[in-house]
Amino acid sequence: MTPETGLDGWDAALAGAFEILLGGKPAIDSTAGHGVYYASDSLDEFLFPNPWATPETLSDRKPRLLPDSDGEYPFSPWTWRFDLGESLFFFDADLLAGTGPWGADGHKGPRPFDDAFVADLRTVSLTDEADEVLVRGAELGPLLGRHGVDLTDRASEKLNNWLTVLLRVATDGTLTDAMRAATFTERGPEHLVPIRDRSAAEPWEERLGAVTRPALRDHLRMLCLTRNDARGEGGFYCGADHWPWSDLLEAVGCSLVAGWGFGESQAGVAVVRLPYEPGER
């Protein structure tokens, strides 16, 4: 263990920085499991057809990189590995019921699945509020295979924005590892993003002044910009005050620990306390 990566170096600097971001609380909680979820309007808009949306892939707990359609840029989510089995898929109520745009006279046309699929889906759903469904990839995958629903086929394109996803970032279940992923520091000090001639939003400009490493301090400042500055690059920090997209995760028992929004709130990442203990899944 070197000074650069050991507890007296990089790890210690991260621990101090995370304590600042978490309002003075250390990023250690051995009694709870923590995770990271990513959501994006642009991802949902072009989600299908999708080569990884197969029964086998959704059921597989092996962390995987997903295809990068945007090109490399600072704070790209496509540097993460994702756990598709623990990712959450949200079905709109009209889609499930075959009503509104999905009804007999609707412009979307008939659903690409039948009532039997919907009935089975509801039996494994994590929540059913207002006739909507939120389901884990591990449960959705087998249903796709059993009912012959093909999300890799071009016909599934019409599901975009009606079947959406909260991607689960693969972490080890600790709060520290979740914070490393959410702040894009998990790849080490050589992948930090420099500040670009601007300051963080208050009070973070002042608070982050206590971060001991200048490069890490500037990297985190880029993730604590004002909402207006974050429209072009970087991100804005929501803390635990409000979800960076919606409160869907509360429906499955998650509580927000820290969140970041990107662009004009089109995308966001959330560190959550999970409703189960470490190692249960």
C-alpha positions in Angstrom: 0.0 0.0 0.0 1.6 3.3 -1.1 1.1 6.8 0.3 -0.8 7.6 -2.8 -3.4 4.9 -2.4 -3.2 4.1 1.3 -5.2 5.4 4.2 -2.6 8.1 4.8 -3.0 9.3 1.2 -5.7 9.0 -1.4 -8.2 7.0 0.8 -7.8 9.5 3.7 -8.4 12.4 1.4 -11.5 10.8 0.0 -12.8 10.0 3.5 -12.4 13.6 4.5 -14.0 14.9 1.4 -17.0 12.5 1.8 -17.4 13.6 5.4 -17.7 17.2 4.2 -20.3 16.3 1.5 -22.3 14.2 4.0 -22.6 17.1 6.4 -19.9 16.0 8.9 -20.9 12.4 9.0 -18.2 9.8 8.2 -18.8 7.6 5.1 -18.9 4.5 7.3 -22.1 2.7 8.3 -21.5 -1.0 8.9 -25.2 -1.6 9.8 -26.7 -0.7 6.4 -26.3 -1.5 2.8 -25.8 1.3 0.3 -26.2 1.5 -3.5 -26.0 3.9 -6.4 -28.7 4.4 -9.1 -28.4 6.4 -12.3 -31.3 7.7 -14.4 -31.4 9.8 -17.6 -34.1 11.1 -19.9 -31.9 10.7 -22.9 -31.2 7.1 -22.0 -35.0 6.4 -21.7 -35.7 8.1 -24.9 -33.5 5.7 -26.9 -33.5 2.7 -24.6 -35.0 0.2 -27.1 -34.3 -1.8 -29.1 -31.3 -2.7 -26.9 -28.8 -5.6 -27.3 -28.4 -6.1 -23.5 -32.1 -6.2 -22.7 -32.3 -9.9 -23.0 -33.6 -12.5 -20.4 -30.1 -13.8 -19.9 -28.4 -10.5 -19.5 -31.0 -9.0 -17.2 -30.9 -12.1 -15.0 -27.1 -12.0 -14.7 -25.7 -10.4 -11.6 -22.2 -10.1 -13.2 -21.3 -6.3 -13.3 -20.9 -5.1 -16.9 -20.0 -2.0 -18.8 -22.7 -0.8 -21.2 -22.2 0.5 -24.7 -21.2 4.2 -24.7 -23.3 6.0 -27.3 -22.2 9.5 -26.2 -18.5 9.4 -26.5 -16.0 10.0 -23.7 -16.6 13.1 -21.6 -16.0 14.2 -18.0 -18.4 12.5 -15.5 -19.6 10.0 -18.1 -21.8 7.3 -16.5 -20.5 4.8 -19.1 -17.2 4.5 -17.1 -19.3 2.6 -14.5 -20.1 -1.1 -14.4 -23.8 -1.8 -13.9 -25.7 -4.5 -12.1 -28.6 -5.1 -14.4 -30.2 -7.7 -12.2 -30.7 -5.0 -9.4 -31.6 -2.2 -11.9 -35.2 -1.2 -11.7 -37.6 -1.0 -14.7 -40.6 1.2 -14.5 -43.8 0.5 -16.6 -46.2 3.3 -17.2 -49.9 2.7 -16.1 -51.4 3.3 -19.6 -48.9 0.9 -21.2 -49.8 -1.9 -18.7 -53.6 -1.2 -19.0 -53.6 -0.7 -22.8 -55.3 2.6 -22.4 -54.7 6.2 -23.6 -52.1 6.2 -26.4 -51.9 2.4 -26.1 -55.7 1.9 -26.4 -57.7 0.7 -29.3 -57.8 4.2 -30.8 -54.4 5.3 -29.5 -51.5 6.4 -31.7 -49.0 4.0 -30.1 -50.8 0.9 -31.3 -51.2 -2.4 -29.4 -48.8 -3.3 -26.6 -46.0 -5.6 -27.6 -47.1 -8.0 -24.8 -50.4 -9.5 -23.6 -52.5 -9.5 -20.4 -50.8 -12.7 -19.2 -47.4 -11.0 -19.2 -48.9 -8.0 -17.3 -50.5 -10.4 -14.7 -47.1 -12.2 -14.2 -45.3 -8.9 -14.0 -47.5 -7.7 -11.2 -46.8 -10.8 -9.2 -43.1 -9.9 -9.1 -43.3 -6.1 -9.0 -41.7 -4.2 -6.1 -44.5 -1.6 -6.1 -47.8 -1.0 -7.7 -48.9 2.6 -7.3 -51.5 4.0 -9.5 -51.4 0.8 -11.6 -47.7 1.4 -12.4 -45.0 -1.2 -11.9 -41.4 -1.1 -10.7 -39.6 -4.4 -11.1 -36.0 -5.6 -10.8 -34.1 -6.8 -13.9 -33.6 -10.2 -12.2 -37.4 -10.7 -12.1 -38.1 -9.0 -15.5 -35.6 -11.2 -17.4 -37.3 -14.5 -17.0 -40.7 -13.0 -17.8 -39.4 -11.7 -21.1 -38.3 -15.2 -22.0 -41.4 -16.9 -20.8 -43.8 -14.6 -22.7 -41.6 -14.1 -25.8 -41.2 -10.3 -25.3 -38.2 -9.2 -27.3 -36.7 -5.9 -26.2 -33.9 -6.3 -28.8 -36.3 -6.2 -31.7 -37.0 -3.0 -33.6 -40.7 -3.2 -32.7 -39.8 -2.4 -29.1 -38.7 1.1 -30.1 -42.2 2.4 -29.4 -41.7 1.5 -25.7 -39.2 4.3 -25.3 -40.2 6.7 -22.4 -43.0 4.2 -21.5 -40.7 1.6 -20.1 -37.8 3.3 -18.3 -34.9 2.2 -16.2 -33.0 3.2 -13.0 -29.6 1.6 -13.6 -27.9 0.2 -10.5 -24.2 1.0 -10.4 -22.2 -2.0 -9.3 -20.6 -1.3 -5.9 -19.6 -3.4 -2.8 -22.5 -2.3 -0.7 -20.6 0.1 1.5 -21.3 3.9 1.7 -17.7 4.6 0.9 -17.7 2.7 -2.3 -21.1 4.2 -3.2 -19.7 7.7 -2.7 -16.6 6.8 -4.8 -18.8 5.8 -7.7 -21.2 8.7 -7.4 -18.4 11.2 -7.3 -16.4 9.6 -10.2 -13.4 9.1 -7.9 -13.5 5.2 -8.0 -10.8 5.1 -10.7 -8.2 6.9 -8.7 -6.5 10.3 -8.6 -5.3 10.1 -12.2 -8.9 10.5 -13.5 -9.9 13.7 -11.7 -11.6 16.5 -13.6 -10.1 20.0 -13.3 -12.2 23.0 -12.4 -13.0 25.1 -15.5 -12.7 28.8 -14.5 -15.6 28.8 -12.1 -16.6 28.4 -8.5 -18.8 25.9 -6.7 -22.2 27.0 -5.5 -22.4 28.2 -1.9 -21.9 26.9 0.7 -19.8 24.2 -1.1 -17.1 26.6 -2.4 -16.2 27.4 1.2 -16.7 23.9 2.6 -14.7 22.2 0.0 -11.8 24.5 0.8 -11.0 22.0 3.6 -10.3 19.2 1.1 -6.6 18.5 1.4 -5.8 17.6 -2.2 -6.1 20.5 -4.7 -6.9 18.2 -7.6 -9.6 16.4 -5.6 -11.0 19.7 -4.3 -11.3 21.0 -7.9 -12.9 17.8 -9.1 -15.6 18.0 -6.4 -16.2 21.6 -7.0 -17.1 20.7 -10.6 -19.8 18.4 -9.0 -21.1 21.2 -6.8 -21.8 23.9 -9.3 -24.9 26.1 -9.4 -27.8 24.6 -11.4 -27.2 27.2 -14.1 -23.5 26.4 -14.4 -24.1 22.7 -14.4 -26.3 23.0 -17.5 -23.2 22.9 -19.7 -20.8 20.7 -17.8 -20.2 19.3 -14.3 -23.1 18.7 -11.9 -25.0 20.2 -9.0 -25.3 18.7 -5.6 -28.7 17.9 -4.1 -27.4 16.4 -0.9 -30.1 14.5 0.8 -32.7 17.3 0.4 -34.4 16.1 -2.7 -34.1 13.4 -5.4 -32.2 14.3 -8.5 -35.0 12.8 -10.7 -38.0 11.5 -8.9 -38.8 9.7 -5.6 -39.5 6.3 -7.3 -36.8 4.7 -5.1 -38.7 5.6 -1.9 -41.5 3.2 -3.1 -39.1 0.3 -2.8 -37.8 1.3 0.6 -34.6 3.3 -0.3 -33.7 6.5 1.4 -31.7 9.2 -0.2 -28.2 9.8 1.2 -26.7 12.1 -1.5 -27.7 13.1 -5.0 -26.3 14.9 -8.0 -28.1 16.3 -11.1 -26.6 16.9 -14.5 -27.6 19.2 -17.4 -31.1 20.7 -17.0 -32.0 17.9 -14.5 -32.2 15.4 -17.5 -29.9 13.0 -15.6 -28.9 12.3 -12.1 -27.2 9.9 -9.7 -28.3 9.0 -6.2 -26.5 7.3 -3.3 -29.2 5.5 -1.3 -29.5 3.5 1.9 -30.9 0.2 0.8 -33.9 -1.5 2.5 -31.8 -4.6 3.3 -28.5 -5.3 5.0 -25.1 -5.8 3.3 -24.7 -9.3 1.8 -28.5 -10.1 1.6 -28.3 -9.9 -2.2 
